[in-house]
Amino acid sequence: TAIARNNACDLLKKNGWRQNSIEITDDENDPVLEIPDYCDEDELIDDKKRREKLFSEITKLGEPDSSIMFRKYYLGESSKTIADAVGMTPANVDNRAHRAIAKLKKIFSGS
């Protein structure tokens, strides 16, 4: 996980790209979870805890699901690019992402 995180950070620095928030949506584009990078001072602690829980839960998904989720929703890579990197078809990447979102939705909705 640390290697994937560091590689992602290096890639972001190299491209000079900065995302304002992390947002995971389901198939209907309803937000499952959104964590802004910048927030009010009062919200900073709560958002940090939610971000840590999100990364923890994504990591618990195991490989290749955790890599797919980080690459798709944090780095914004396409399903085709991810599929080439992990040796799957784009449809398989989308299916795994869909299942992972369903798991995360249950965790964060308290169900």
FENTAUR-V862261 format. One record per residue. RES is the residue in three letters. SS is DSSP state (hx for helix, st for strand, lp for the rest). OMEGA is omega in radians with two decimals (* if undefined). BURIAL is b if it has 16 or more other C-alpha atoms within 10 Angstrom, else e. Layout:
RES_SS_OMEGA_BURIAL, RES_SS_OMEGA_BURIAL
This chain:
THR_lp_-3.14_e, ALA_hx_3.13_e, ILE_hx_3.13_e, ALA_hx_3.13_e, ARG_hx_-3.13_e, ASN_hx_3.09_e, ASN_hx_3.12_e, ALA_hx_3.12_b, CYS_hx_3.11_e, ASP_hx_3.13_e, LEU_hx_3.12_e, LEU_hx_3.13_e, LYS_hx_-3.12_e, LYS_hx_-3.10_e, ASN_hx_3.13_e, GLY_lp_-3.07_e, TRP_lp_3.10_e, ARG_lp_3.14_e, GLN_lp_-3.11_e, ASN_lp_3.12_e, SER_st_3.02_e, ILE_st_3.14_b, GLU_st_3.07_e, ILE_st_-3.13_b, THR_st_3.07_b, ASP_lp_-3.07_b, ASP_lp_3.13_e, GLU_lp_-3.09_e, ASN_lp_3.00_e, ASP_lp_-3.12_e, PRO_st_3.02_e, VAL_st_-3.14_b, LEU_st_3.07_b, GLU_st_3.13_e, ILE_st_3.14_b, PRO_st_3.05_e, ASP_lp_-3.14_e, TYR_lp_-3.13_e, CYS_lp_3.12_e, ASP_lp_-3.12_e, GLU_hx_-3.13_e, ASP_hx_-3.09_e, GLU_hx_-3.02_e, LEU_hx_-3.09_e, ILE_hx_3.13_e, ASP_hx_3.14_e, ASP_hx_3.11_b, LYS_hx_3.11_e, LYS_hx_3.12_e, ARG_hx_3.12_b, ARG_hx_3.12_b, GLU_hx_3.11_e, LYS_hx_3.11_e, LEU_hx_-3.14_b, PHE_hx_3.10_e, SER_hx_-3.12_e, GLU_hx_3.09_b, ILE_hx_3.11_b, THR_hx_3.13_b, LYS_hx_3.11_e, LEU_lp_-3.13_e, GLY_lp_3.13_e, GLU_lp_-0.02_e, PRO_lp_-3.06_e, ASP_hx_-3.13_b, SER_hx_3.09_b, SER_hx_3.13_b, ILE_hx_-3.10_b, MET_hx_3.14_b, PHE_hx_-3.08_b, ARG_hx_-3.07_b, LYS_hx_-3.00_b, TYR_hx_3.10_e, TYR_hx_-3.12_e, LEU_lp_3.11_b, GLY_lp_3.14_e, GLU_lp_3.12_e, SER_lp_3.11_e, SER_hx_3.13_b, LYS_hx_3.13_e, THR_hx_3.13_e, ILE_hx_-3.13_b, ALA_hx_3.11_b, ASP_hx_-3.09_e, ALA_hx_-3.07_e, VAL_hx_3.07_e, GLY_lp_3.12_e, MET_lp_3.01_e, THR_lp_3.08_e, PRO_hx_3.11_b, ALA_hx_3.11_e, ASN_hx_3.08_e, VAL_hx_3.13_b, ASP_hx_3.12_b, ASN_hx_-3.14_e, ARG_hx_3.10_b, ALA_hx_3.12_b, HIS_hx_3.13_b, ARG_hx_3.13_e, ALA_hx_3.11_b, ILE_hx_3.12_b, ALA_hx_3.10_e, LYS_hx_-3.13_e, LEU_hx_3.13_b, LYS_hx_3.09_b, LYS_hx_-3.11_e, ILE_hx_-3.03_e, PHE_hx_3.07_e, SER_hx_3.10_e, GLY_lp_-3.12_e, SER_lp_*_e
